[in-house]
C-alpha cells in the first residue's frame, strides 16, 4: 500500500508518516500525518479509468431529463461566481453533461469546456451544441488564458492533483478566479458516517478539508477568498433517497451503502427524472423550495461538499 505513496498537498513521501484511516473491500484511505490530507494510495488507483465513466444507457436517461430544471440548479453556482466575476471567458474543466455551461451561456459568459468521458462529450456537442473538446487536459495549449476556470466534482478524481492545479494556474489570467466543488472530509456528514460516507469510493482518490484545499491551492498560486458549504439535493435524491426507497420496497436488511453498489448510474438518472418531468408550475415551485433549502443549509454550514472561490495571485 505504501508503493509510490506521496501527499499532493505537502509532498510528504515518507511512508512512516502516513497511517491507515479506513480499510474498505477494494481500497483503503490513508491520512497524511503532516497536513491531514485523506487519500487513496496509488496502489489502488491503477484500477480507475474515466474514459468510459458514463455509458449510452446513462445518456438515454439524461436526454429524458428536464434541461430547464438542470439549468436552474447550476444558476445557484453562478450566484456564487457572480459575487466575484460577473462576465468573461469561462473554462469548465470536466464539463460533464454540459448543463453548467448551458447556464453560463444563458447568463452571458463566453464558455468553453473539455470532457474526457466520451458519452457526456457527445451529448454536450451533439445535443446541447456547446463548444466542448474531447481532449486530455494536460495536452491543452498553455498560451490560452481564462478569466474563470470551474471544476465541479473533478479534483477529487485526479490522481496528481498538484500537477493538475499547476496547469490550471498557467491557464488562469492574473487576478482571475478558480471555482471548484469537492466532497468535504471535515464536514458533519463525513464525520458522522466515516467509512460508510456515500462520497467515499474508489473513484474519489482525494478527500480535502478546508485546511488542505486552502494549502494545495496556495501551493499553485491561488488565494482562497471564500469557502461555502454545499448540499446537493439532486445527489441526495439519487444516492440517498433512491437506495432508501429500494431498501424499504425490497424489505431486506443491510446498510444503504451496501445497496448503493447494486444501483447503476442510468437507474439513478431515471429516478431523478421522475422528479423533473412535471408541469412547469410544479417545477417552478420545486425550484423555489429547492433554492430555499439549499441556501438555508449553506448558511448554517450543513453540507457534505464545499464550493471554493480562489483568486490567482502568484507563487
Backbone bond lengths (Angstrom), bond angles and torsions (degrees), N, CA, C in turn:
res aa  C-N    CA-C-N  psi(-1)  N-CA   C-N-CA  omega(-1)  CA-C   N-CA-C  phi
1 X - - - 1.464 - - 1.523 112.22 -
2 X 1.316 118.31 -25.48 1.467 121.55 -178.81 1.533 112.77 -85.38
3 X 1.319 117.41 3.47 1.457 122.30 -179.38 1.532 111.29 -60.10
4 X 1.343 116.95 119.38 1.470 124.86 178.36 1.529 112.60 56.38
5 X 1.318 116.79 26.58 1.458 119.77 -176.77 1.523 110.40 -70.68
6 X 1.351 115.36 135.59 1.466 120.81 -179.92 1.519 108.57 -158.84
7 X 1.316 116.35 137.94 1.464 121.73 178.49 1.530 109.23 -84.72
8 X 1.335 117.20 126.47 1.465 120.66 -178.13 1.518 112.93 -76.26
9 X 1.325 117.55 -10.43 1.466 120.95 -179.74 1.525 111.46 -91.12
10 X 1.341 117.61 -52.70 1.462 120.85 -175.92 1.527 113.09 -110.01
11 X 1.340 116.61 0.33 1.477 123.04 179.19 1.532 113.61 64.94
12 X 1.306 117.84 18.36 1.456 121.17 174.59 1.528 109.63 -63.55
13 X 1.335 117.19 125.10 1.468 120.50 176.73 1.533 112.37 -126.77
14 X 1.311 114.90 18.10 1.464 121.27 176.47 1.528 108.35 -85.42
15 X 1.307 116.87 109.94 1.465 120.67 -175.06 1.527 113.23 -60.30
16 X 1.325 116.72 -21.33 1.465 120.07 178.97 1.529 112.19 -75.06
17 X 1.341 116.10 -13.90 1.457 120.13 -177.07 1.533 112.72 -103.43
18 X 1.327 115.18 21.85 1.464 121.55 171.77 1.523 107.88 -122.28
19 X 1.329 115.86 150.61 1.455 118.45 175.34 1.519 110.12 -137.54
20 X 1.304 115.59 150.23 1.455 121.72 -179.99 1.528 109.58 -69.62
21 X 1.321 115.38 126.93 1.460 120.24 178.29 1.529 110.97 -99.83
22 X 1.359 115.86 -51.17 1.456 120.60 179.00 1.522 109.51 -136.24
23 X 1.301 116.83 137.92 1.462 121.56 173.16 1.524 108.30 -112.68
24 X 1.333 116.04 113.17 1.456 121.91 179.20 1.526 109.34 -102.01
25 X 1.323 115.97 179.73 1.458 120.14 -176.01 1.525 112.09 -65.04
26 X 1.345 117.51 -42.93 1.466 121.12 -175.08 1.534 114.00 -115.21
27 X 1.300 117.52 1.05 1.462 120.19 -179.67 1.520 109.87 -160.52
28 X 1.317 114.86 172.50 1.465 121.29 176.82 1.521 109.01 -133.43
29 X 1.313 116.31 153.71 1.468 122.59 174.73 1.518 107.57 -116.06
30 X 1.337 115.75 127.63 1.460 120.66 177.91 1.522 109.60 -112.86
31 X 1.317 115.64 164.32 1.459 121.25 177.99 1.519 108.70 -123.51
32 X 1.329 115.49 136.78 1.462 120.73 175.46 1.520 108.33 -81.06
33 X 1.312 117.24 123.60 1.463 121.08 -177.25 1.521 113.17 -75.10
34 X 1.325 117.58 -8.39 1.464 120.56 178.68 1.524 111.27 -88.80
35 X 1.359 116.41 -49.92 1.470 118.82 -175.18 1.526 113.73 -114.91
36 X 1.327 118.11 -9.44 1.466 125.90 177.66 1.528 114.31 79.04
37 X 1.331 118.76 14.66 1.465 119.59 174.09 1.516 110.32 -64.53
38 X 1.328 116.67 136.27 1.451 123.06 172.68 1.528 107.78 -100.43
39 X 1.320 117.71 134.18 1.463 119.45 179.35 1.524 111.12 -159.89
40 X 1.327 114.57 164.40 1.462 121.53 175.85 1.525 107.91 -92.70
41 X 1.325 119.53 126.09 1.462 122.26 -176.98 1.539 112.36 -63.42
42 X 1.338 117.61 155.98 1.472 122.47 -178.77 1.526 114.12 -54.33
43 X 1.323 117.51 -30.89 1.459 121.37 -178.55 1.535 111.72 -52.29
44 X 1.335 116.78 -39.09 1.461 121.10 -177.42 1.526 112.00 -88.80
45 X 1.315 117.19 -22.13 1.462 120.83 -173.34 1.526 113.04 -68.74
46 X 1.323 116.42 -19.36 1.467 119.75 -177.86 1.523 111.96 -63.46
47 X 1.320 116.60 -16.48 1.468 120.82 -178.98 1.527 112.20 -81.30
48 X 1.341 118.41 -8.91 1.458 121.85 -169.59 1.524 111.26 -95.84
49 X 1.334 115.80 131.74 1.465 121.66 172.94 1.520 107.84 -136.52
50 X 1.356 116.24 136.61 1.456 119.99 -175.61 1.526 113.64 -112.15
51 X 1.344 118.05 -6.98 1.450 119.69 -175.48 1.526 111.83 -58.53
52 X 1.340 117.90 -35.79 1.465 121.58 179.27 1.532 109.28 -116.78
53 X 1.320 114.92 47.02 1.458 121.59 -174.59 1.539 111.88 -62.33
54 X 1.348 116.56 -32.36 1.458 122.31 176.63 1.523 108.63 -126.54
55 X 1.342 116.90 142.18 1.456 119.58 -177.69 1.531 111.22 -106.36
56 X 1.341 116.08 -177.17 1.455 121.51 -175.67 1.528 112.46 -65.44
57 X 1.324 116.46 -30.83 1.466 119.62 178.36 1.525 111.09 -63.58
58 X 1.337 116.39 -38.11 1.464 120.26 177.14 1.526 109.88 -66.91
59 X 1.331 116.93 -42.62 1.464 121.10 178.76 1.519 111.04 -57.75
60 X 1.324 116.37 -42.10 1.470 121.07 178.69 1.521 111.16 -58.29
61 X 1.328 116.64 -42.79 1.465 120.62 179.55 1.521 111.44 -71.30
62 X 1.337 117.53 -36.64 1.470 120.64 177.86 1.529 109.82 -62.04
63 X 1.335 116.96 -39.96 1.469 121.09 178.99 1.530 112.06 -62.29
64 X 1.317 116.57 -30.12 1.461 120.85 -179.55 1.521 112.13 -77.33
65 X 1.324 116.63 -15.15 1.458 121.16 -176.50 1.516 112.67 -73.52
66 X 1.317 115.51 169.07 1.464 122.45 -178.53 1.529 109.40 -96.02
67 X 1.322 116.61 110.46 1.467 120.71 -177.20 1.521 112.69 -66.19
68 X 1.331 117.66 -30.85 1.464 120.27 -179.51 1.529 110.19 -60.65
69 X 1.340 116.30 -44.42 1.463 120.60 179.47 1.526 110.48 -63.58
70 X 1.331 116.29 -42.23 1.462 120.36 -178.80 1.531 111.34 -63.98
71 X 1.328 116.80 -37.76 1.467 120.44 178.48 1.519 110.37 -65.85
72 X 1.339 117.27 -40.50 1.468 120.42 179.44 1.522 110.42 -60.88
73 X 1.326 116.30 -39.89 1.470 120.56 178.95 1.516 110.66 -60.22
74 X 1.337 116.05 -43.00 1.462 119.35 -177.62 1.530 112.14 -75.48
75 X 1.317 117.54 -21.00 1.463 119.19 176.25 1.523 111.04 -66.11
76 X 1.330 117.07 -23.75 1.463 119.80 173.35 1.524 110.15 -63.16
77 X 1.330 116.71 -38.12 1.460 120.77 176.87 1.528 110.40 -66.75
78 X 1.321 116.38 -37.73 1.462 118.98 180.00 1.526 111.95 -70.14
79 X 1.319 117.60 -27.11 1.471 118.82 174.03 1.521 110.17 -63.30
80 X 1.321 116.11 -35.66 1.461 121.38 175.69 1.527 110.24 -68.10
81 X 1.317 117.30 -45.33 1.465 122.64 -178.94 1.525 111.17 -64.51
82 X 1.328 117.02 -42.52 1.469 121.21 -174.04 1.522 113.61 -67.59
83 X 1.314 116.89 -12.92 1.465 119.02 173.12 1.526 111.39 -68.38
84 X 1.345 115.84 -19.55 1.459 121.10 -176.53 1.535 112.74 -118.92
85 X 1.325 117.62 -38.53 1.470 121.84 -178.54 1.523 108.64 -139.90
86 X 1.326 116.39 119.34 1.456 120.47 -174.90 1.518 113.58 -94.79
87 X 1.341 117.52 -15.80 1.454 121.02 -179.19 1.524 109.27 -158.34
88 X 1.329 116.67 171.40 1.458 119.26 176.29 1.515 113.38 130.89
89 X 1.339 115.25 -175.46 1.460 122.47 179.69 1.523 109.43 -82.97
90 X 1.309 115.73 121.60 1.458 121.45 -175.03 1.530 109.89 -116.58
91 X 1.308 115.97 126.76 1.464 122.99 178.30 1.519 108.92 -111.01
92 X 1.339 116.69 114.18 1.460 121.08 179.37 1.525 108.17 -96.37
93 X 1.316 115.39 111.16 1.457 122.80 -174.79 1.530 108.46 -92.33
94 X 1.326 116.14 109.67 1.462 120.79 -172.33 1.510 108.41 85.90
95 X 1.336 115.64 66.01 1.471 121.41 -170.54 1.519 113.69 -67.36
96 X 1.339 117.22 -17.60 1.464 119.21 -178.82 1.517 111.30 59.94
97 X 1.332 116.09 -131.20 1.469 120.89 -178.28 1.516 111.99 -86.39
98 X 1.340 118.73 -0.56 1.456 121.95 169.37 1.507 117.75 88.32
99 X 1.329 118.23 -0.27 1.461 118.50 -174.39 1.531 112.60 -71.58
100 X 1.327 117.25 -26.27 1.466 119.11 173.90 1.530 109.96 -65.67
101 X 1.337 116.90 -45.06 1.456 120.38 177.77 1.525 111.55 -62.80
102 X 1.327 116.17 -37.52 1.463 120.59 178.58 1.528 110.48 -61.95
103 X 1.333 116.18 -40.85 1.468 120.39 177.17 1.525 110.37 -65.51
104 X 1.352 116.77 -41.57 1.463 120.46 179.00 1.514 112.46 -63.32
105 X 1.310 116.33 -40.33 1.467 121.31 177.67 1.521 110.42 -62.02
106 X 1.327 116.18 -41.69 1.468 121.43 178.50 1.520 111.67 -63.69
107 X 1.329 116.40 -31.86 1.467 121.27 -178.79 1.530 112.87 -88.25
108 X 1.331 117.92 0.23 1.459 120.70 173.54 1.516 116.02 98.22
109 X 1.323 118.79 8.17 1.464 120.92 176.74 1.540 109.49 -80.39
110 X 1.323 115.38 149.78 1.461 122.15 175.93 1.528 106.92 -88.20
111 X 1.337 117.16 97.68 1.454 121.16 -167.69 1.526 112.83 -98.38
112 X 1.325 114.30 146.72 1.457 123.44 173.40 1.531 106.90 -150.91
113 X 1.343 116.73 146.65 1.457 118.42 -179.48 1.513 112.79 -150.31
114 X 1.322 115.67 166.33 1.459 121.93 172.33 1.522 108.34 -130.95
115 X 1.332 116.13 151.61 1.455 122.12 178.86 1.525 108.26 -148.50
116 X 1.339 115.94 124.53 1.463 120.35 -175.98 1.527 112.68 -84.00
117 X 1.337 117.75 -25.61 1.456 121.02 -179.54 1.529 109.68 -80.68
118 X 1.315 117.23 129.58 1.468 121.66 -168.58 1.523 114.39 -63.80
119 X 1.323 117.83 -48.13 1.461 119.67 -175.46 1.532 113.32 -63.38
120 X 1.343 120.04 -48.27 1.466 118.93 175.07 1.533 112.60 -60.24
121 X 1.330 116.57 -38.62 1.478 119.96 177.85 1.528 110.61 -59.27
122 X 1.332 117.29 -48.14 1.465 121.12 -179.15 1.524 111.27 -62.96
123 X 1.335 116.03 -37.26 1.460 119.49 178.32 1.536 110.63 -65.28
124 X 1.337 116.85 -43.08 1.470 121.26 178.68 1.530 111.33 -58.62
125 X 1.312 115.90 -46.26 1.470 121.32 -174.55 1.523 112.12 -77.37
126 X 1.326 116.70 -47.64 1.462 120.50 -172.93 1.524 113.91 -84.83
127 X 1.321 117.37 -38.68 1.460 120.30 -177.14 1.533 112.31 -90.03
128 X 1.321 116.76 -43.81 1.464 120.13 -175.55 1.529 113.75 -98.90
129 X 1.344 116.90 -8.95 1.475 122.10 178.09 1.531 111.83 57.30
130 X 1.311 116.15 44.98 1.458 121.48 -178.06 1.530 111.14 -100.81
131 X 1.344 117.76 151.57 1.468 121.50 177.66 1.525 111.77 -78.34
132 X 1.316 115.95 80.10 1.461 122.59 -178.04 1.523 108.78 -120.83
133 X 1.326 116.53 135.21 1.461 121.92 177.07 1.522 110.60 -107.56
134 X 1.330 115.23 150.05 1.462 122.38 179.16 1.532 107.60 -101.90
135 X 1.331 116.07 76.49 1.463 121.00 -173.99 1.524 110.51 -135.33
136 X 1.319 114.84 161.60 1.460 121.82 172.99 1.528 107.97 -77.21
137 X 1.314 116.10 129.82 1.462 120.79 -177.89 1.520 112.18 -55.65
138 X 1.322 118.17 -39.44 1.457 121.22 -177.00 1.528 112.62 -68.56
139 X 1.316 117.93 -12.39 1.460 121.60 178.16 1.523 113.03 -94.86
140 X 1.333 117.25 -0.36 1.461 120.35 179.95 1.521 111.87 -66.82
141 X 1.316 115.77 147.22 1.464 122.73 177.65 1.527 109.31 -65.73
142 X 1.328 116.90 120.97 1.468 121.10 -175.62 1.527 113.04 -76.24
143 X 1.332 117.54 -6.46 1.461 119.80 177.39 1.531 111.04 -78.82
144 X 1.325 117.65 -14.09 1.464 120.89 178.17 1.529 109.13 -71.60
145 X 1.316 116.18 139.19 1.460 121.35 -178.11 1.521 109.95 -129.83
146 X 1.323 115.30 140.62 1.460 120.71 -177.65 1.526 110.35 -130.38
147 X 1.335 114.90 148.00 1.465 120.30 174.54 1.524 110.89 -74.67
148 X 1.333 114.76 -31.29 1.459 120.89 -175.62 1.522 109.18 -138.84
149 X 1.332 116.23 133.37 1.461 121.31 168.02 1.528 106.71 -119.42
150 X 1.325 115.45 132.75 1.470 119.89 179.38 1.524 110.09 -121.44
151 X 1.315 115.37 143.72 1.467 122.76 176.88 1.527 108.14 -141.39
152 X 1.320 115.97 106.19 1.461 119.94 -179.16 1.520 109.49 -102.77
153 X 1.326 115.75 110.93 1.470 121.90 179.66 1.527 110.82 56.66
154 X 1.324 115.00 51.29 1.468 121.99 -178.79 1.530 111.47 -118.74
155 X 1.330 117.37 -49.91 1.465 121.05 -169.73 1.522 113.33 -61.41
156 X 1.329 116.88 -27.50 1.465 119.22 178.75 1.529 111.98 -68.67
157 X 1.337 116.76 -16.81 1.467 121.14 -179.75 1.534 112.94 -90.90
158 X 1.328 117.16 -10.90 1.460 120.73 -167.09 1.527 112.03 -87.74
159 X 1.329 115.09 124.01 1.457 121.10 -177.23 1.527 111.91 -63.88
160 X 1.327 117.49 -46.08 1.463 121.60 179.64 1.526 108.53 -113.17
161 X 1.314 114.77 77.33 1.461 120.66 -173.88 1.519 112.69 -62.57
162 X 1.343 117.61 -33.74 1.458 120.70 179.08 1.520 111.78 -64.36
163 X 1.326 117.71 -47.63 1.470 121.64 177.42 1.523 110.82 -61.70
164 X 1.307 115.59 -37.16 1.462 121.98 -179.75 1.530 110.62 -62.40
165 X 1.327 116.40 -46.91 1.465 120.91 -179.68 1.524 111.57 -70.61
166 X 1.326 117.20 -29.81 1.460 120.21 176.01 1.522 110.09 -63.29
167 X 1.324 116.42 -41.00 1.461 121.21 176.78 1.530 110.33 -65.64
168 X 1.320 116.83 -40.81 1.475 120.71 176.55 1.519 110.84 -58.03
169 X 1.319 115.39 -43.37 1.460 120.86 -178.95 1.528 111.41 -60.16
170 X 1.339 116.30 -38.74 1.465 120.47 178.98 1.526 112.23 -65.58
171 X 1.328 116.13 -28.68 1.464 120.74 -176.56 1.523 113.48 -92.78
172 X 1.326 116.70 -7.51 1.462 121.06 -178.23 1.524 110.60 -93.97
173 X 1.318 116.80 129.36 1.465 120.59 177.20 1.531 110.15 -63.32
174 X 1.335 118.21 152.61 1.472 119.95 173.46 1.531 109.85 -54.57
175 X 1.298 116.63 132.85 1.467 123.87 -176.45 1.527 112.73 68.20
176 X 1.346 116.65 9.66 1.453 119.98 171.71 1.518 110.47 -76.01
177 X 1.323 116.30 177.94 1.464 119.90 -173.37 1.527 112.53 -127.22
178 X 1.317 114.18 146.77 1.458 123.03 170.09 1.525 107.21 -114.12
179 X 1.336 115.90 126.25 1.458 121.43 175.97 1.520 108.13 -118.31
180 X 1.323 116.14 131.75 1.461 119.05 -179.17 1.516 111.13 -145.44
181 X 1.326 113.86 161.44 1.455 120.94 172.82 1.516 108.65 -131.81
182 X 1.322 116.44 135.49 1.466 122.52 178.22 1.522 109.20 -142.87
183 X 1.342 117.49 154.44 1.464 119.51 170.66 1.530 110.37 -58.94
184 X 1.318 116.56 143.29 1.463 121.41 -173.97 1.525 110.89 -109.37
185 X 1.339 116.24 109.33 1.458 121.31 -174.27 1.528 112.73 -70.15
186 X 1.330 117.60 -21.15 1.465 119.40 177.76 1.532 112.03 -100.84
187 X 1.332 116.58 20.59 1.461 120.88 176.15 1.529 110.50 -78.00
188 X 1.311 115.88 165.19 1.464 121.36 177.95 1.528 110.88 -58.71
189 X 1.336 116.57 -44.37 1.469 120.59 -176.09 1.519 111.75 -67.15
190 X 1.338 116.59 -40.43 1.470 119.50 178.95 1.525 110.95 -64.64
191 X 1.319 116.41 -41.51 1.464 120.12 -179.92 1.521 111.57 -68.27
192 X 1.317 116.43 -35.61 1.461 120.02 -178.18 1.529 111.22 -72.36
193 X 1.330 117.06 -45.45 1.464 120.23 -173.92 1.532 113.31 -89.54
194 X 1.328 117.24 -19.31 1.458 123.30 178.09 1.535 111.53 50.73
195 X 1.348 118.52 -121.90 1.464 118.35 -175.19 1.534 112.93 -75.18
196 X 1.333 118.10 -4.28 1.465 121.11 173.82 1.529 112.01 -99.10
197 X 1.307 116.40 8.42 1.470 121.39 176.76 1.523 109.02 -61.03
198 X 1.344 117.35 130.19 1.458 120.08 -174.07 1.524 113.55 -68.00
199 X 1.342 117.20 -15.75 1.461 120.32 177.35 1.530 112.06 -80.11
200 X 1.305 117.04 -8.24 1.454 120.59 -176.00 1.521 110.28 -92.83
201 X 1.336 115.93 118.96 1.454 121.35 -179.42 1.508 110.06 -163.76
202 X 1.310 116.97 168.83 1.460 121.16 -174.73 1.520 112.71 -61.73
203 X 1.340 117.65 -30.28 1.465 119.58 -178.44 1.529 112.70 -78.62
204 X 1.332 117.54 -13.46 1.470 120.83 174.88 1.528 107.58 -99.31
205 X 1.317 116.55 99.28 1.464 119.11 -173.13 1.528 112.92 -90.86
206 X 1.345 118.12 -21.12 1.462 121.81 -179.77 1.526 109.75 -118.80
207 X 1.338 116.42 135.80 1.462 121.69 178.66 1.527 108.20 -125.22
208 X 1.339 114.93 97.51 1.459 120.54 -175.56 1.520 111.80 -89.69
209 X 1.335 115.03 149.18 1.450 122.84 167.44 1.524 107.58 -112.63
210 X 1.328 116.89 -178.85 1.464 119.88 -178.53 1.531 111.57 -60.03
211 X 1.324 116.53 -40.82 1.463 120.35 -178.44 1.530 111.68 -67.03
212 X 1.321 117.51 -46.82 1.466 120.37 -174.66 1.523 112.28 -73.53
213 X 1.343 118.14 -34.11 1.469 118.81 177.77 1.518 109.86 -68.92
214 X 1.324 117.10 -36.33 1.469 120.93 177.65 1.520 110.32 -65.60
215 X 1.326 116.55 -41.73 1.464 120.68 -177.68 1.524 112.14 -68.27
216 X 1.328 117.57 -44.71 1.464 118.94 -177.27 1.529 110.97 -68.83
217 X 1.314 117.84 -33.73 1.462 120.08 176.91 1.526 110.72 -68.82
218 X 1.325 117.50 -39.44 1.459 121.03 177.02 1.527 111.33 -62.95
219 X 1.322 116.57 -34.62 1.464 120.53 178.25 1.521 112.78 -60.55
220 X 1.344 115.83 -22.45 1.458 119.75 -174.32 1.526 112.82 -121.18
221 X 1.334 115.18 27.07 1.460 119.98 168.97 1.505 116.50 90.06
222 X 1.317 118.22 18.86 1.466 121.08 179.96 1.535 111.00 -117.95
223 X 1.304 114.48 140.94 1.466 120.92 174.25 1.525 108.58 -108.73
224 X 1.311 116.81 119.59 1.466 120.58 178.67 1.520 109.23 -70.31
225 X 1.327 115.79 125.57 1.465 120.01 -179.50 1.531 112.51 -109.79
226 X 1.344 116.25 -17.10 1.462 118.73 178.96 1.520 110.11 -161.57
227 X 1.321 115.79 135.54 1.461 122.00 170.65 1.522 107.70 -124.67
228 X 1.316 115.34 126.97 1.467 120.96 -175.99 1.513 110.01 -125.63
229 X 1.312 116.51 132.94 1.459 120.97 176.84 1.526 109.91 -67.30
230 X 1.329 115.87 141.87 1.467 120.67 -177.96 1.525 109.78 -133.93
231 X 1.325 115.62 128.73 1.460 121.38 176.00 1.520 107.37 -118.87
232 X 1.327 116.97 106.71 1.463 121.86 -175.71 1.526 109.54 -81.54
233 X 1.330 116.24 106.70 1.453 120.62 -177.59 1.531 110.67 -67.66
234 X 1.338 117.25 -32.93 1.467 119.58 176.06 1.528 110.40 -59.83
235 X 1.334 116.54 -44.52 1.459 120.06 179.14 1.523 111.15 -67.17
236 X 1.333 115.94 -34.13 1.465 119.76 176.66 1.533 110.21 -61.29
237 X 1.337 116.21 -43.57 1.464 120.83 179.25 1.526 111.03 -63.51
238 X 1.344 116.20 -44.12 1.465 121.24 -173.15 1.523 113.47 -79.31
239 X 1.350 116.81 -35.04 1.457 119.53 -170.95 1.527 114.72 -110.70
240 X 1.327 117.21 -11.17 1.467 120.01 178.01 1.527 111.51 -119.48
241 X 1.341 115.78 -53.30 1.463 119.27 -177.60 1.528 112.02 -65.94
242 X 1.337 117.60 -46.78 1.464 120.57 -179.19 1.536 112.22 -59.36
243 X 1.339 119.37 -51.12 1.474 118.35 177.26 1.523 113.06 -59.75
244 X 1.339 116.18 -35.91 1.460 119.80 179.76 1.534 110.92 -64.47
245 X 1.341 116.18 -44.33 1.462 120.64 179.17 1.525 110.53 -64.76
246 X 1.326 116.32 -43.27 1.465 120.03 179.66 1.531 111.08 -63.87
247 X 1.311 115.42 -36.27 1.467 119.44 -179.97 1.530 110.77 -65.82
248 X 1.327 115.64 -41.07 1.466 119.47 178.84 1.528 110.15 -65.78
249 X 1.338 115.53 -44.63 1.462 119.57 -177.94 1.523 112.06 -64.78
250 X 1.298 116.35 -38.60 1.464 119.62 -178.33 1.524 112.46 -77.94
251 X 1.364 114.01 -18.67 1.471 120.48 178.42 1.529 111.77 56.13
252 X 1.333 115.02 39.25 1.455 119.92 179.32 1.520 109.30 -109.83
253 X 1.295 115.60 150.12 1.449 119.79 176.68 1.518 109.53 -83.71
254 X 1.332 115.91 155.74 1.462 120.53 178.57 1.512 110.55 135.85
255 X 1.303 115.43 163.65 1.457 121.00 -177.92 1.515 111.05 -78.61
256 X 1.325 115.15 151.46 1.455 120.82 176.70 1.519 110.15 -61.10
257 X 1.327 117.30 -37.39 1.464 121.20 -179.10 1.523 111.23 -61.49
258 X 1.340 117.54 -31.99 1.461 120.82 177.75 1.521 111.09 -73.68
259 X 1.332 116.53 -36.57 1.451 120.97 178.56 1.520 110.75 -68.05
260 X 1.331 116.38 -32.07 1.461 121.47 -179.63 1.525 111.75 -52.94
261 X 1.320 117.72 -32.74 1.461 121.73 -175.80 1.525 111.52 -65.19
262 X 1.342 117.92 -24.99 1.454 121.23 -175.26 1.519 112.72 -91.83
263 X 1.322 118.75 -4.49 1.459 122.51 -177.78 1.528 108.62 -101.75
264 X 1.328 116.83 120.43 1.458 119.10 -179.02 1.524 111.54 -88.15
265 X 1.333 115.79 170.54 1.466 121.58 -175.12 1.518 112.31 -64.07
266 X 1.324 117.47 -36.62 1.469 120.56 179.78 1.528 110.82 -64.01
267 X 1.324 116.43 -40.21 1.460 120.50 179.02 1.521 111.28 -65.74
268 X 1.323 116.45 -37.93 1.471 120.06 178.16 1.534 110.05 -64.46
269 X 1.340 116.51 -44.37 1.469 120.20 179.17 1.521 110.36 -62.28
270 X 1.319 116.59 -41.90 1.459 121.08 179.46 1.518 111.26 -59.84
271 X 1.320 115.84 -41.17 1.469 120.16 -179.58 1.528 110.50 -67.01
272 X 1.327 116.78 -41.53 1.465 119.49 178.29 1.527 110.58 -63.99
273 X 1.336 117.02 -36.26 1.465 120.61 179.84 1.527 111.92 -59.03
274 X 1.319 116.84 -30.66 1.463 120.57 179.55 1.532 111.00 -62.91
275 X 1.330 115.91 -28.12 1.464 120.20 179.30 1.523 111.77 -81.59
276 X 1.326 117.19 -20.13 1.467 120.03 -172.15 1.526 114.15 -108.65
277 X 1.325 118.16 -14.54 1.465 120.66 178.19 1.528 110.23 -89.01
278 X 1.323 114.56 68.05 1.456 122.61 -177.48 1.529 109.25 -128.88
279 X 1.343 118.42 167.13 1.466 120.53 174.69 1.531 111.08 -58.60
280 X 1.327 115.87 152.77 1.463 120.84 -174.14 1.526 112.57 -57.41
281 X 1.330 117.94 -39.85 1.468 119.01 -178.02 1.525 110.97 -63.88
282 X 1.349 116.34 -35.47 1.460 119.81 177.33 1.530 111.00 -69.84
283 X 1.332 115.85 -37.53 1.459 119.70 178.94 1.525 110.93 -66.15
284 X 1.313 117.06 -40.68 1.472 120.56 178.43 1.522 110.59 -63.64
285 X 1.324 116.18 -38.93 1.466 119.85 176.94 1.524 110.05 -66.56
286 X 1.332 116.25 -41.95 1.463 120.92 178.40 1.528 111.07 -60.03
287 X 1.345 116.44 -45.49 1.460 120.95 -179.90 1.528 110.56 -64.43
288 X 1.336 116.99 -41.27 1.469 120.97 178.53 1.533 110.48 -58.92
289 X 1.334 116.35 -48.75 1.466 120.88 -179.78 1.530 110.62 -66.57
290 X 1.332 115.73 -43.25 1.473 121.43 178.51 1.521 110.97 -54.98
291 X 1.337 116.62 -48.29 1.467 120.47 -176.90 1.520 112.02 -66.64
292 X 1.330 117.11 -36.11 1.463 119.58 178.09 1.526 110.56 -66.65
293 X 1.322 116.53 -42.96 1.471 120.54 178.42 1.528 109.95 -63.61
294 X 1.333 115.97 -46.02 1.470 121.35 -178.87 1.536 110.48 -58.67
295 X 1.322 117.01 -48.29 1.466 120.93 -178.17 1.525 111.54 -67.19
296 X 1.325 116.83 -36.11 1.468 120.99 178.05 1.524 110.10 -63.26
297 X 1.333 116.28 -48.37 1.459 120.28 -178.93 1.529 111.34 -65.23
298 X 1.330 116.70 -39.60 1.468 120.10 178.93 1.521 111.45 -65.19
299 X 1.328 116.13 -39.95 1.461 120.69 -179.24 1.525 111.04 -60.80
300 X 1.323 116.55 -38.90 1.459 120.68 -178.96 1.537 112.25 -94.32
301 X 1.344 114.83 13.79 1.465 120.56 173.73 1.529 112.20 61.17
302 X 1.344 115.45 36.86 1.458 121.31 179.01 1.528 108.19 -105.26
303 X 1.280 116.98 110.72 1.463 120.99 179.94 1.512 109.39 -179.64
304 X 1.329 116.13 167.43 1.463 119.31 177.88 1.512 112.26 -113.37
305 X 1.330 116.16 2.92 1.453 121.19 173.35 1.522 108.62 -128.54
306 X 1.324 115.38 165.52 1.462 118.96 176.38 1.523 109.72 -133.13
307 X 1.333 115.38 138.71 1.454 122.19 171.57 1.513 107.98 -97.09
308 X 1.318 114.90 135.62 1.468 120.55 -174.93 1.522 109.16 -124.85
309 X 1.329 115.99 133.01 1.462 122.35 171.38 1.514 107.68 -111.51
310 X 1.347 115.99 124.98 1.463 120.76 -177.63 1.528 109.79 -133.56
311 X 1.327 116.12 133.42 1.467 121.49 -178.77 1.516 110.42 -98.30
312 X 1.337 116.19 137.30 1.460 121.52 179.11 1.527 109.44 -73.86
313 X 1.319 115.92 121.67 1.463 119.86 175.92 1.541 107.71 -118.34
314 X 1.287 118.05 -107.90 1.470 121.16 176.49 1.513 108.47 -149.27
315 X 1.320 116.48 161.23 1.464 120.58 -179.72 1.523 110.45 -91.45
